[in-house]
Amino acid sequence: MTRALRILPLLAIFAFLTAPARAEITPLPRVVALRPASTLVLPVRLSDPRDRLTIPPCRFERTEIENIELVWFAVTEGQGVRTPLRAWLDVDRTWRTIPAAEAGAGDGVGFWALCLRVPDSARGSLWIADRMVLTRWLDSDLAPFPPIHLTRDLAAALEEERTDPYRYWHARLALQNAPAASFNNEKLTAWAEGLADSWRLALTDLHATDPNLARQLTNRLWRTAHLAGQVEWSLWPTSPAALQDLLEILLDPTRTPDRRAAIVELWLEEQPRVLTWMIEPFAEPGPTVTLLNLTDKPEIAWLSEQSGVAASPRELPPGEMTPVTLPAADAPATWEIRTTDRTTRVPVAAGPIAMRPPGAILGPLLSDWTLESFQNRAPAAPTQQVRAMLYRVPIVRGATADAAPNTNGSPPGVLRRYQDRVHYIWRIHLEAQGDAIIHIWLGPQNSPRHVLRCSNEGWIADARRNAARQPIPVVHTAERWTMQIDLPSTATEPDGTLHIGLERLTPRGERSTWPAARLPWDNEPARMIFSPNTWLGFHGD
C-alpha cells in the first residue's frame, strides 16, 4: 500500500471532525399544553442563527406535521405615553413576527419559535427531530379557574397587561369575562392563548390536588401591596425564566400531583418575603429606608448599625410599605437589616457634602423603578444621560468678573473696593441629550424653593413660582446640547445648605432622576444636600 493510500482514512476522519456541524433547533420548553387543531408557538434555540432555513422534521407519535414555519418574534419599545402604571408594569412594548427568510429576522431583541399547526388526530408527545417535548392535551374546556379577588387597582393593572401577548395569560385568568386574545397577528394571538391555556391547566390541576396551596400560589402570582399609603400596586413575579420553570413543574406529566405540590411549596418558600431599599438618602431629620412586607402575615425586621449596636425590632404589617428614618450620621455608615429570610446591608451617606473646587458632579441619572427592576434591586440608567457640574463663580456688581484689578502693586484701597463689589453665585453647567425637559429641583423634599425647567429650545422657567419663560443661551452639537444656569440667590437654606435634585422628562413621559431612582408615582426626585459654605474655606454672601 502506498503512503498516499495509507493516509486516506486519516484524512477522512479529519474531514469528518472538522466539517461544520449541521445547525440544530432545540425546543426550549420541556412540556407544553396543546389543543387539537390549534397553532402551537414553540420557542426554540438555534445552534447557528445564520442557518435559518433548515427546519427539522416535526411529528407527534403517529402523525407527521406538514405546516411548520420558523419565525422571529421581535419586541421593541412602544411609542405611547408612559403613564405611571404602564411604566411600572413595563408593558408598553410592540411585538411583531418576522419569517426566518425575511430581512430583520434575528435582529434586535426577541426569540425564535417554530409555528406549527397541530393536526386534529395528533396525540402523544411532540418530537422535534430526535428531541422530545412532553405534552398535556386539552380536549375540552377546563374546569373554572378559582376566582381571584379583584380590586379596582388590580383590575386596572391587568387591563394594561392584556395588551402584551407575553403577559396576556396573567390578565386572562384573573379577568373572568375578558375577551379572547386579538393582537391583529395570528401567531401572536396563538402564542398568547397558548400561554393562557397552559397556566389555566397548571393551576386548576394544583387546585384539584391542594386547594390551600393553590390559593397561596395565586396570591403570590397576583400579589399587590399598598405603597406609600397610595393606591394598590402590583408586586407579582416577572422573571421569565422563573415563571417558565414554575409552569413546567406544574404541567410535568412525569411527576405525581403530590410531587408537583411539594415542589411548588419549595418555590414559594424561595420567594422574597421583605424588600428593602433606600428611598431618601439625604432626607431630614435622617435618611429613610423602606421595608415592604410581601407576605400575608406580619414580619419582623431587625435594624442595627454594622458597628455592633444592638438590633432594633420593627413590625412590618402584611402587604404594606413601612418607612424607617435612620439617625443622621457625621460619617458614612452601613446599616444591617435582618428579616426571616435574608440580611440586607444599606449604605447611608454622611450629612451635607462639603463643596470644594472645581465643583460637584451631579449624576448619573437613573430611570424610574419598574416592577422587574424593583424586585431585582437594580434600577436602570437611561440610554440618554444628563451631565452636570455645580460650581461657584464670582460676579462683580456693575461689571464682569474679568474686570478684576491687577492686585500686583495696586493700592490696598483699590483691591478693597473691588472686593466690596464682588459676590458669588452658584452655577450649573448642564449637558443633555435628546428632546427632553430637565428639571432642577432646589429646596427640601416636598417643599421646594424653585423648580427650574430647562429646554433644549433655549428657554428656562421657574415652575414653582409660575414664572414666565426666559431665554437662555444653548449650544447644540451633534451629540448633545449645553447651557449654563445661574441658581437664584434664594436657592440656599437659612443654614447655608443647598438641596438639589435633577429630573429628566421625555415627551413620552419617561423619567430619570438623580440622586436616586424613584417610584413612578413619586412627584419629586430625591435631593442631595451640599454645604456650599466650605468653598475655599470661607463663607460667601
PyMOL commands that set and color helices and strands:
alter all, ss='L'
color gray80, all
select helices_A, chain A and resi 3-18+84-89+152-161+168-174+186-209+211-221+240-251+257-270+371-376+401-403+412-421+463-465+489-491+532-537
alter helices_A, ss='H'
color red, helices_A
select strands_A, chain A and resi 25-27+31-34+39-46+58-60+68-77+93-99+110-117+126-128+131-137+224-226+232-234+274-280+288-293+299-305+312-316+321-325+333-338+343-348+353-354+360-362+366-367+386-396+422-432+437-442+450-455+459-462+470-471+475-476+481-486+498-505+511-514+528-531
alter strands_A, ss='S'
color yellow, strands_A
deselect
rebuild
show_as cartoon
